[in-house]
Every structure is written in C-alpha cells, then in structure tokens.
Amino acid sequence: MKAVDTSALVEFLLNTERFAAASDYFDDELIATDLVVPESLNALRKIALRHPRTARRVDRSVEVLGQLPIDFVPLQALTDEIWRMRGTVTPYDAAHVAVARAAGCALLTADARLARSVPDGTSIILV
C-alpha cells in the first residue's frame, strides 16, 4: 500500500513523463485523503483553462479520477497529527503525510518542496 498526494495523482491522471518514470510505484494499492478529489479537480481545471487544446485529455482524466480504486481516508481523526506538522508544512500537505503515517506506508508525491519538508520518520517517494 502507498499513500498518494494530489501532485502525484495528477501526474498519474495525465499520464505524464514523470508518471511514466515512476509508474511501478503506482502498481500497489493506493490510499489517500479525501481532499485529493477536489484538489485534483482544481489542478485539472487550471490545466484545461490554460491549455484549451488539452480539454479532451483533461476530461478523460476526470472520468478516470471518478473510477480509481483508492481507499479514501476521512481526516477528522487525523486533526491532531495534521496540526502537529503546522511548523513545517501546510495543513493540506500535512493531511497527505498524516494518511501515510496512519497507514504505515510511503507517500507518493511529485512535490519536491513537500518531500524536503516532511518531518523525519515518513517515507517519501518523489515521482
């Protein structure tokens, strides 16, 4: 099992070169905060608005997002853990880290800044 954050999930959805280079990491069961859905939709929306010629590809990515077999974790039980990380990462990023910690697995991310900022003890896979 691996946790996945929004940045890595968007790479997967768009089947980017970054994803292709790290696709083996996505062969495992995925777990994520339920925040990845609106965050991914927001990222895809921005891409579609900036690059209208990609609309069909982005629309297909939205369809795939709705069908992915991701185990979604509600965040209320992780509130304290998220808050403890407030000095190093945003609550949004801390939510992804907290899910990985709670599941005892690595976090897949395409966010190099997050990978550098995560507190010790969390396994990070930068895609």
Helices and strands as residue ranges (DSSP letters): E 2-4, H 6-13, H 17-22, G 23-27, E 30-33, H 36-50, G 52-54, H 55-65, E 70-73, G 76-78, H 79-84, H 91-103, E 106-109, H 112-117, E 124-126
